[in-house]
């Protein structure tokens, strides 16, 4: 059962997320895996943001009406005329042109569109379809995958939960990196502050591929062989989506938990992008690190409990960086000063230690069934004070 349908949702927090919602709605409705977002921001698009196919009808253009003040108010008829004039220049010529807006449906603008369609029909031009926010939500909630992605998993109350970010992964690796990852993390931190009820999607392209494969079984009688095949695909998809949900919890733990985020965002302000990348790639990576006779490990132990520890494989490069800083501190201070996470070299701390500690905290919650109060008493959330050792 889809519990989103009776909820009152505010529009997405940005025009970019609105465009992504529109793309997902029509890709699902038309079962068109080739549907694409057309061009980039700043490029001339002839009034078209998305291009798709609905059965034999191609091309269909979709314009997600960008507002100067988001989400904006009523759509004016002159704006509709301007968008249509641009779309008429699109090549190949459009068969249908959708204008999607966050504004509510308006009788005057709908009447204007009907009059335009009468003229277009006589002149052999495309049909115009205008959809307001209520209709877009109705269509979005027809597909639970789309609804859950953009509005959050819904119970009976279906609280408003705008989608703040969608981060894609391929072959176990986060597609964003470098400066783009740094900016995206900084933007997400600000968005989570402004929209604390918002949610984040960590998505593997392998999940999307499985969903498209599963759609081929819809709407027809299946043989026993096909039913078994569908069950196997659904089991595989569940494994991927469960891992994605845990990955999202890990990211939010680093960015929003009062204690953990203090370490990640304030004490070590430059660590967050590398820590998130290390956590996601380690958690959703398809291949485990190679282990052999010369494999090195970083052992991490709770500040006050030697019986609670975890380990992770560490590269020789990172081992050398630890040994170098140990020798340097020994020479300068007469003490290696590398007993806790906070004393590790920055990249080892961000890429190796923080991701493993975050996984350990999530394991305390999901596997050991500990409450946040119990985890806090163990001092597990004081991630800078975990003890470290090479093994």
N, C-alpha and C positions, 0 to 999 in steps of 0.2 A: 504494500500500500504506500502511496506517495502522500506524505503528510504536509508537503509544502503548499498544496494547492489553495488552502484557505488562509494562508499567511499574507501579511501586508509587508512587502519588501520595499526598502528604499533602493534607488538606482545604485549601480556600482560607484565606487569612490572616484573613478576617473574615466575619461573618455576611452582610454586604451583598454580598460577592463570591460567597458560597455561593448566595444567592438569585439573583444574576445568572446563575451557572452553571446552576441549575435551570431558569430561564426559557429559556435558550438550548437546553438539552437537549430540552425538550418542544416548543418552537417548531419545532425541526428535525424531531423525530420525527413530530409531527402535521401538519407543513407548515401551520401556523396563523399567518399574518402578523398576525392581530388579537389574538394572545395578549398579555395585559397584566399588569404587576405592579400589584396592587390596593392602592391607598391608599399612605400614606407612614408612615415610622417614627413611632410615637406615636399613630397613628389606630387606632380600633377597626375591625378587619377581619373579625370573626366567624370567626377561625381561618384565614383565607384570605390568602395572600400573592400568588398568581398565579391568574388566571382564563383558561381556554382552551377550545378546541373540538377534538375528535378526530372528524372526519367529522361524522356526525349527532348525536354525543353532546355535549350542551351544557346547562348549563355544567359544566365540570370545575374543581374547586378544588384548589389545591396549597398545602400548608403546608410551608415550609422551617423546620424546627424550630430555633429560636434557643435557644442554650445560655447560661446565666449565666456560665459559664467556657468560652470558646471553645477548641477545638471541642467540648469536653464528652465525657461518657462514655455509658454505656448509657442508652437511653430506657426509662423506666418505664411500666408499663401504666396507671397513674393519669394520667400525662401524655397518653397516647394518648386516654384517655377524656375528658379535659378538652378536648383539641383537637376531638374529634368533637362534643362538646356545643356548642361554639362554632360549628362549621361547620353544624350543624343549623339555626342561626338565619339562615344566609345566604339572601338572596333575589335572584333566583328560586332555588328549591330545587336543590341540587347533584345531579347524576346520579352522579358519582364524586368521591371525596375522597382525594387523595394526601398522605401524610405522609412527608417526606424528611428524613433525618437523616445526620449524619456518623458516627454510631455504627455499628459492625459489625452485620450481621444476627444476630438472636438468636432461637433456637428458641422460647423462652417467649413473647416478644412477638408473633412471627408466629402462633403458635397462638392467642393472645388475639385477634388480628385476624380469624382465620378464624372463631372462635366469634361475634365481633361481626357478621360478614357473614351468618352464618346467621340471626341475629336480625333484621338489617336487611332481609334478603330477605323474611322473613315480614311485616315491618311496612311494606314499600314504601319503605324509606329507601335512601340512596346506598350504593354499594359503597366499602369502605375499602381502599386499597393502601398498604402500608408498604415503603419502599425504604431500605436502608442504603447506606453509602458505597461499598462494592465494586460494588453494582448501578448506582449513579449514575455511577461511573467507566466501567463497561462501556457504558452507554448514551451517555455523552458521547463515547467514542472511536469510536462508529459513524459520526460525522460529523467529517471532518478539520478543517473550519472551526471547529467548537466545540472540538475537542481542542486545536488549535493556539492558539486564543485563550486558553484557560484553563490549559493545561499547557505551552505553548511548543512551537515546532516541534521534532519528535522525530526523532532518529536511532535507530539500533538500541538504544542504551542508554536513551534517553528520560529524561533527568535530571529530577528534580523542579524545577518552575519555577512557583511560584504566581503567579496573576494579581494584580498589585498595583493596577492602575488601568486603567479604560477611559475614554478621552476622545473624545467624539463631535464631529464637524465637519459642518457643513451649508453648502453653497454656498461652500466654501473658507474658512469662518470657524469658529474654535473656539467651541463653544456656551457654555463656561464663560467668565466674565469677572469683573472686579472682585474683590470680597472672596472669592467662591467659588473663583475661580482661585488667588488667593493662598493660601488654606487648602489647596486640593488639592495645590499644588506643595509646600508645607511638609510635608504628610502623606506625599507620595510620597518626598521626601528621607529622612524617617525610616524609611519602609518599605524603601527600598532599602538603608539601613544595616542593618536587622534581617534582611532577606531578600535578600542580594546576588544570589542566583540567580533572583529573581523577574523577571517581565517586565511590560511595559506595552503596551497596545493603543491605537493612534491609529486611529480608524475614521471613515470618511465615511459618512453616511447614504445617499449615492448608491451605495456598494458594497453595502450591505444591500438596497437596492431592486433592484440587478442580480441579486443572489443569489436573491431571491424570484422574479424573472422567469425565471431559469434553472431553478428547481425545477419550473416548469410543463412542461419538456421531459422530465422524468424518468419512467421506468416505461412508456413507450409507443414505438411505432415512429414515426419522424419522416420527413417528406417531405424531398426535397432542399432545398427552400426553407427549411424549418424548421432543417435541419442547418446551412445557411449562416448563418441568423439566429443560431443558437446559437454558432457559431464567432465571429461578430462581437461578440456579447455577452461571450464569454469573453476575447477580446482586450481589450475595454474594461475588463473587471473586472481583468485582469492589470495593466493600466496603473495603475488606481486602487490596487490592493494593493501594487504595487511602490513607488508614491509614499508610501503609508502606512508601509511598512517603513523607507524612508529617513527619513521624518519621525520615526519612533520612535528611530532611531539618533541623530538630531540632538538630541532631547530628552535621551537618556541621556548623550550626549557632554557636554552642559551640566551635568548633575547628578551624573555619576559619574566622569568622567575626572579623574585626580589633578591635572592642571595646569589644565585648562579650568574645572573645578568650583571650584577655589580662587578664580579670578577672579569667577565668576558668583555663588557662594554666600557667599563670605567678604569679598573685597575690595569687591564691589558687592552687598551682601546684599539690597538691595531690587530689584535688576534682574531676578531670575530669572523672575517671572511675566510681565512685559512682554516679556522676551527670548524666552521660550517662545511666547507668543502671537504675537509678530512673526515668529518663524521659521515656525511652523505655518501662519499665514495667508499668509505670503509663499510658502511652498513648495507648499501645496495650494490656494492661491487660484485660482479659475477664470478670473479676469480679471487680466491684467498691468496695472501702473500706466500711465496714459495718458502718452504721450511726444509731445512736440512741440518747436517751436522754442525755447520758454522752459523746457524741462525741465531741472531741476538734478540733479546726480549727486553722490554721496559716493564719492570714490575711496579705496580701502583698499589699502595696500601693506605687504608683509612688512617687519619691522623692519630686516633687513640685505640685502634683495634687491629693488632697484627694478624688476627685470624681472618679478617676481611680484606682480601686482595684480589687483584686481577692483573693480567699480563697482556701485552700486545707485541707483535713483531715490530722490530725497529730496523731501519736500513743501516748499512755500514756508514753511509754518509752522516746520518744523524748520530750514530755512536761516536764517530770521530769528532763531531761538533761538541758533544758532551765532554769527551776526554780533553779536548783543547781548552774548553772553559774551566774544567777541573784543574788542569796544569797551570793555567794562567792565574786562577784564584789562589792556588796553593803557593805559587811564587810570590804573589803580592801580599796575601793576607795570612799565609801559613795555615790555611784551611780551605778544603775544596769547595765548601758552601754550595753543594748541589744535592741536598737531602730532601727537598720538597719540590713540588711542581713549580712553584713560583720562582725557583732558582734555576730552572732549566733554560737552555737557549731558546729564544723566542719561537723559532720555527718548529723545534721539537715539542715545545709546550703546545703550540697551536695545532700542528698537524697530527700529533701522535697522542699526547697526554690528555688534552681536553676531550677529543672525540671518544677515547676509551673510557674516561670517567663518566661522560654523559651516557654512554651505553650501559655502564654499570648501574647508574642511578635509575635508568629506565628498567633494567633487569630487576632491581629491588622492588620496583612498582609492579611490573607485569608478571614476574616469575615468583618472587618471594612474597608478593602481596603485602608489602609493607606500606604503611601510611606515610604521608609527607612528614608528620610529626615524628614518627619512628626514624625516618631517614635523617631528619634534622638532628635528632639526638645522637646519631652515629657520627655527626659532623661530616657526612658525605657531601653536603652542599657547599662546604668550604673548600672548593676545588683547588685553590692555591696552596692548601696545607696538606694535601695528600703526600705521603712519603714516596720517594722514588728510588729505584736501584736498577742497575743493569744486570741481566742474568744471561 
